[in-house]
Amino acid sequence: MPFRYVRPIDAPDAGRALAEPSSVPLGGGTDLLVTMHEGLATPSTLVDLRRVPGSDAITTASDGTLTIGGSARLADIATHPHVRAHYGVLAEACESVGTTQLREMGTLGGNLCQRPRCWYFRRGVSCFKSGGNRCPAAQGENQYLGVLGGGPCHAPHPSDPAVALTALEATIMVGSATHERRVPMGMFYDATDVTRETVLAPGEYVRAVELSPANAGPVQRYEKLMQRGAWDFALVSLAAVRRTDGDVRLVLGGVAPKPWRVTSSIEEDVASGGLDEETIAVLAERALYDAAPLSQNGYKVTQAEALLRRAMAVIAR
Ligand SMILES: Cc1cc2nc3c(=O)[nH]c(=O)nc-3n(C[C@H](O)[C@H](O)[C@H](O)COP(=O)(O)OP(=O)(O)OC[C@H]3O[C@@H](n4cnc5c(N)ncnc54)[C@H](O)[C@@H]3O)c2cc1C
C-alpha cells in the first residue's frame, strides 16, 4: 500500500498532520513498519515525530521534575545521568529492551504504543484484537500470554519501560492538533475498545512523559525473566520502588494487557518492613490470587511470585 511520509516542523504542524484521517505517528519505525508489512496497519500518512525540534529532549526542572520527550530514544534514556541517578528502574527497563539496534532506533512514545506480540494477532488470524469475535489463543498456543486481567484478549503489553513508568507513577503528556491533556500512567492502557491498547484517541500522540521525584526513591529495581538470555521480550518482569516517603510500588509486566500493579494493601504490608521469609511468601502468593492461567502459562504465576519474593526481601527487611 502506498503511503505519504511527513516531516512536521514543530508540534502544531505535527498535530495538524496527525489530525488527517488514517495518519499515524512514526517513531523509530521498528514496530510500525513491521505491522505495515504484516498488513496489521494500513496508514495513509506517517508523521515522523522525531523531526519535531526538541521532541527527543530529556530535561529537569528546578523542582527535580523530569520530562522525557516522546521521541527520546531508549538508548539515550538508559544512559542519561539524571535518569540513572534518580529513576534507576526506568534506566534498567530501557536497557533491557531487545537489542542495541532496537534501543538506538526505538523511541519512548513508540515503545509505549507498540502493538502486542500474540502470534495469532501478528499472523492475521481473526481474533478480538483484530476485530473478530474469539481468542484463538485461549484454546491454542498461549504460553506467552497473560494470566491476569481476564481477557477477552489475553495478549500482555510488551513494553518494559511501561512497567517502570507505572511504578514511578509517571504522567503521559498527550498532544494533538486541538488540545493537550495529561494521563496518569496507571490509566494509559485502560482502553475500552479491545482492538486498541491505549486511551489515545485518533489524532493524539505521546508528546512527553513527566516524572516527579516524589514518586522515586532510594530502592529501585527492574527484573526481567526471558526465555532467551538476551534480546527478548519479558515472560514476566517486575518494577519495584521504595519511595523517599517510604511507600512501595510493585508492578508486574508480561502477565496482563497492561502493567499490573499489585494490590495496594500488599504494597502497604511490604512498606511496613520487618517481614520474615514466610510472610513474604504469603504476600507474594496473595498478589497472584486472582491469576487465571491458560492451559500453557501457569509457569508465569510461579515466576511472578518468585520475582515478588526477591524484591520484597530487599525492600521489606
Ligand atoms: C526482536 C525484537 C525484540 C524486542 N524486544 C523488546 C523488549 O524486550 N522490550 C520492549 O519493551 N520492546 C521490545 N521490542 C519492541 C521495540 O522496543 C519496539 O519496536 C520499539 O520500542 C518501538 O519504538 P519505535 O520508536 O520504533 O516505534 P514505531 O515502530 O515507530 O511505532 C510503534 C507504534 O507506536 C506508534 N507511535 C510511535 N510514536 C508514537 C508517539 N509519540 N505517540 C503515540 N504513538 C506513537 C506508531 O504509530 C506505531 O503504532 C522488541 C522488538 C523486536 C523487533
The ligand as an SDF file (V2000), in Angstrom:
LIG
                    3D

 53 58  0  0  0  0  0  0  0  0999 V2000
   13.2760   -8.5740   18.0900 C   0  0  0  0  0  0  0  0  0  0  0  0
   12.5780   -7.5410   18.9250 C   0  0  0  0  0  0  0  0  0  0  0  0
   12.7440   -7.5770   20.2970 C   0  0  0  0  0  0  0  0  0  0  0  0
   12.1170   -6.6240   21.0930 C   0  0  0  0  0  0  0  0  0  0  0  0
   12.2660   -6.6960   22.4470 N   0  0  0  0  0  0  0  0  0  0  0  0
   11.6380   -5.7910   23.2330 C   0  0  0  0  0  0  0  0  0  0  0  0
   11.7630   -5.8390   24.6380 C   0  0  0  0  0  0  0  0  0  0  0  0
   12.4550   -6.6870   25.1860 O   0  0  0  0  0  0  0  0  0  0  0  0
   11.1140   -4.9120   25.3830 N   0  0  0  0  0  0  0  0  0  0  0  0
   10.3440   -3.9270   24.8140 C   0  0  0  0  0  0  0  0  0  0  0  0
    9.8100   -3.0940   25.5490 O   0  0  0  0  0  0  0  0  0  0  0  0
   10.2120   -3.8540   23.4800 N   0  0  0  0  0  0  0  0  0  0  0  0
   10.8340   -4.7520   22.7010 C   0  0  0  0  0  0  0  0  0  0  0  0
   10.7170   -4.6860   21.3430 N   0  0  0  0  0  0  0  0  0  0  0  0
    9.8840   -3.6590   20.7850 C   0  0  0  0  0  0  0  0  0  0  0  0
   10.7070   -2.4690   20.4160 C   0  0  0  0  0  0  0  0  0  0  0  0
   11.2270   -1.9280   21.5660 O   0  0  0  0  0  0  0  0  0  0  0  0
    9.7250   -1.5360   19.7390 C   0  0  0  0  0  0  0  0  0  0  0  0
    9.6970   -1.9640   18.4010 O   0  0  0  0  0  0  0  0  0  0  0  0
   10.1350   -0.1130   19.7850 C   0  0  0  0  0  0  0  0  0  0  0  0
   10.2990    0.3280   21.1010 O   0  0  0  0  0  0  0  0  0  0  0  0
    9.0850    0.7420   19.1330 C   0  0  0  0  0  0  0  0  0  0  0  0
    9.6050    2.0360   19.0830 O   0  0  0  0  0  0  0  0  0  0  0  0
    9.6410    2.8550   17.7380 P   0  0  0  0  0  0  0  0  0  0  0  0
   10.0260    4.2450   18.1050 O   0  0  0  0  0  0  0  0  0  0  0  0
   10.4310    2.1770   16.7050 O   0  0  0  0  0  0  0  0  0  0  0  0
    8.0860    2.8180   17.3730 O   0  0  0  0  0  0  0  0  0  0  0  0
    7.3990    2.7930   15.9360 P   0  0  0  0  0  0  0  0  0  0  0  0
    7.6320    1.4700   15.3070 O   0  0  0  0  0  0  0  0  0  0  0  0
    7.7470    3.9920   15.1530 O   0  0  0  0  0  0  0  0  0  0  0  0
    5.8660    2.9020   16.3900 O   0  0  0  0  0  0  0  0  0  0  0  0
    5.2340    1.8580   17.1070 C   0  0  0  0  0  0  0  0  0  0  0  0
    3.7580    2.2430   17.2930 C   0  0  0  0  0  0  0  0  0  0  0  0
    3.6550    3.3820   18.1200 O   0  0  0  0  0  0  0  0  0  0  0  0
    3.0430    4.4780   17.4110 C   0  0  0  0  0  0  0  0  0  0  0  0
    3.7960    5.6600   17.8400 N   0  0  0  0  0  0  0  0  0  0  0  0
    5.0710    5.9870   17.5730 C   0  0  0  0  0  0  0  0  0  0  0  0
    5.4250    7.1070   18.2420 N   0  0  0  0  0  0  0  0  0  0  0  0
    4.3240    7.4950   18.9300 C   0  0  0  0  0  0  0  0  0  0  0  0
    4.0400    8.5840   19.7960 C   0  0  0  0  0  0  0  0  0  0  0  0
    4.9670    9.5100   20.1370 N   0  0  0  0  0  0  0  0  0  0  0  0
    2.7970    8.6870   20.3230 N   0  0  0  0  0  0  0  0  0  0  0  0
    1.8320    7.7690   20.0170 C   0  0  0  0  0  0  0  0  0  0  0  0
    2.0490    6.7190   19.1910 N   0  0  0  0  0  0  0  0  0  0  0  0
    3.2870    6.5770   18.6800 C   0  0  0  0  0  0  0  0  0  0  0  0
    3.1710    4.1620   15.9440 C   0  0  0  0  0  0  0  0  0  0  0  0
    2.1520    4.7520   15.1790 O   0  0  0  0  0  0  0  0  0  0  0  0
    3.0470    2.6360   15.9940 C   0  0  0  0  0  0  0  0  0  0  0  0
    1.7040    2.2640   16.0960 O   0  0  0  0  0  0  0  0  0  0  0  0
   11.3260   -5.6080   20.5060 C   0  0  0  0  0  0  0  0  0  0  0  0
   11.1610   -5.5700   19.1200 C   0  0  0  0  0  0  0  0  0  0  0  0
   11.7770   -6.5210   18.3250 C   0  0  0  0  0  0  0  0  0  0  0  0
   11.5850   -6.4430   16.8480 C   0  0  0  0  0  0  0  0  0  0  0  0
  1  2  1  0
  2  3  1  0
  2 52  2  0
  3  4  2  0
  4  5  1  0
  4 50  1  0
  5  6  2  0
  6  7  1  0
  6 13  1  0
  7  8  2  0
  7  9  1  0
  9 10  1  0
 10 11  2  0
 10 12  1  0
 12 13  2  0
 13 14  1  0
 14 15  1  0
 14 50  1  0
 15 16  1  0
 16 17  1  0
 16 18  1  0
 18 19  1  0
 18 20  1  0
 20 21  1  0
 20 22  1  0
 22 23  1  0
 23 24  1  0
 24 25  2  0
 24 26  1  0
 24 27  1  0
 27 28  1  0
 28 29  2  0
 28 30  1  0
 28 31  1  0
 31 32  1  0
 32 33  1  0
 33 34  1  0
 33 48  1  0
 34 35  1  0
 35 36  1  0
 35 46  1  0
 36 37  1  0
 36 45  1  0
 37 38  2  0
 38 39  1  0
 39 40  1  0
 39 45  2  0
 40 41  1  0
 40 42  2  0
 42 43  1  0
 43 44  2  0
 44 45  1  0
 46 47  1  0
 46 48  1  0
 48 49  1  0
 50 51  2  0
 51 52  1  0
 52 53  1  0
M  END
$$$$
